[in-house]
Amino acid sequence: MSEEMRPDPEKLLRQIQQEEQKEKKKKRGKFSIFLGYAAGVGKTYAMLDAAHQAQKNGIDVVAGYIEPHARPETRAMMEGLEVLPPLMVEYKGIELREMDLDAVLKRRPQLALVDELAHTNAKGLRHQKRYEDIEEILDAGIDVYTTVNIQHLESLNDIVGSITGIHMKERVPDTVFDSADQVKIIDIEPETLIQRLQEGKIYKSIQAERALNNFFAKEKLISLREIALRRTADRVNRIAIEESKMYRDKKYYTGEHVLTCISPSPTCAKVIRSASRLAYAFHANFTALYVETPDLQNADRKVKKMVEENMHLAEALGAKIATVFGEDIPFQIAEYAKICSASKLVLGRTNHKIWLGQKKGTLTDQITQYIPNMDIYIIPDTSNRAERWAVPKDVAKHKKEEKNGSLFLDLIRGVATLGIATVVSLGVEQVGFMSANIIIIYLFAILMLSLYSRRRWVSAVAALLSVFLFNFFFVPPIYSFAVHAPAYYTTFVFMFLFAFIISTIITSERKQAKESAKFAYRTELLLENSKRMRRVHTVRALLKELSNQVLKLMNLSVIFFVKKDNKMTGPWLFPRVGMDKAQLRDMLDDQERAVVQWVLENKKRAGCCTHTLPGAQAMYLPIKSGDEIYAVMGIVLEEKREIPPFEYGLLTAMLNEAALVFARIYMTNNNVEEQKGDQKTAR
């Protein structure tokens, strides 16, 4: 075949992607958002007006949930529409109105109206957020109209907060907003909105007066309106570029890749949002890197929780999460930036400087030395420094006690090591050993201390003290710090330098050894899992092997439900050490089985430590390949703590491998059945 006749592989790939998107859109409902820049612009009114128009066109419309308004125009627009009764949920003695998700799914209209996209559901409902309810409605093939204000978008939270002085607690991931099939901005002049507020059409008189002096100040409304218009225009531009990439032969990829970093700092969320906006503006790939150091591995629960929250935020903003392990943070960031071909690096401002054993300078300075041609964006921090790092008193007290305890142990080790070295040196001096031999004894003592001390500076101080001890006990005049021979000063300097360098190298190597062991463990576990999976030929054997790997990794009880003829079969129970099958079976009540059924139908994780049905005892994960789900695995989290990122990454890799094995087993069984059928036909 000539070069002219050979099909373009990129064009074929775009055609395949186009067909896949068409298939997904056919099954999924249409998602429309009515966007405003402040309360009272008329979002709900516009949504209800559009619903009436749809109803006139013969579309079956149901109001799943409409926020109760005191505005007569809005109440009048609800007349003529079928309104489902709200679900009344009692919380702390108060009855809360919530959308009845099951009633909407059971009613199954063509179009559902769901007000307040950013709303947080009452505790105990299936999902934590209303946008997750809407996702389930859309997956059921039902169209949805909803409303939201621009200040509730996750990536704009910091910008809006700097304008209004208010940081919204209820936020919507940008990925949800950008997934909408249509965004209709409801725009009115700020002067008109202020007039409506003064007339009492938005809030009551006391609230209105307070709002005019705060959120509804004219200059703030102008800024919010500009942000809403710009964000909507950016979305339209992005859609146009994506469609151009999909339907045309021309290449539109800009080659931009934005990289940011995840840390336990409270200001990290602002950095992630800024990086997300930058990636969106440049139509770039977006990656959030987490460098897990030995200190972070041993950090307390509060620090790890902050890391997890920042990871969830990055995922919600569309970032790919990457984790690397190492002690030298600047080097790890720079190396990953090179490997993933990042073009822009977004960091928070830090004045932290590293002195012992590393190059002097801030984190940014050191990264610049490794990758001088990288575009680095520094996000300023305007928050109060004391507030940023404030921790609860009980947590601070516990952390201080733990730190003091380990410090005391290191100091005891240092004193004991130097004491033993001095006693041994005094003994060998009596035998006739020379000063050079005694210096070797002290250097050996510093080396041993470096192996067991958790703090590098303890070894450094011990190196300095060893010089003074050598001077006091072994340099004439003895039992004095005076030195008669000037040549000993050179001996002291080199003795300290050798001891300090040895302690630094040993401490660094010890930490690197831990990281190497962790890498080796991960590789060994995945290789072992892959080898065992290749030898599996039945579903029962597959579940047993997978449970063994999970028990080895985390020592948590495992439950499996296998899909068969669109129904779940099981459970297969694999209890952890110290628990029996009867306890696991008793845990599987109707509520737990309902969570399993939801995961089976929606092909998403749910249960404990997730946003969907978090009241469950276990976290349930789908074992799937593409759109095909084969089984559901439940991991019992007795302490109600999330699975750490390292273990969760391994678990995800194992489940992906298991899905491929499921597909192979079923394909083999189907081939056997076909062969049997052919043999019967031949007879």
Protein Blocks (a to p, Z undefined) as FASTA:
>chain_A
ZZklpccfklmmmmmmmmmmmmmmmmpccddddddfbehilpmmmmmmmmmmmmmnopac
ddfbacddfbfklmmmmgopacdddddddeehiacddddfklmmmnopabdcdehjlbcc
dehiabfbfklmmmmmmmnopacdddddfklpmklmmmmmmmnopacfbdcdfklmmmpm
bdcdddddfklmmmmmmnopmbcfklmmmmmmmmmpmklmmmmmmmmmmmmmmmmmmmmm
mmmmmmmmbdcbeoiacdddddfbfklmmmmmmmmmmmmmnopacdddddddfklmmpcf
klmmmmmmmmmmmmmnopacdddddfblmlmmmmmmmmnopabdcddddfbdcfehpaed
dfklmmmmmmmmbccdddddfbdfklmmgccfklmmmmmmmmmmmmmmmmmmmmmmmmmm
mmmmmmmmmnopafklmmmmmmmmmmmmmmmpcbfklmmmmmmmmmmmmmmmmpccehia
bdfblklmmmmmmmmmmmmmmmmmmmmmmmmmmmmmmmmmmmmmmmmmmmmmmmpcbfkl
mmmmmmmmmmmmnopacdddddeehiaedddddddehiafklmmmmmcfklmmmmmmmmm
nopaedehiabhklbmbdcddddehjbcfbdcddddfkopacdfklmmmmmmmmmmmmmm
mmmmmmmmmmmmmmmmmmmmmZZ
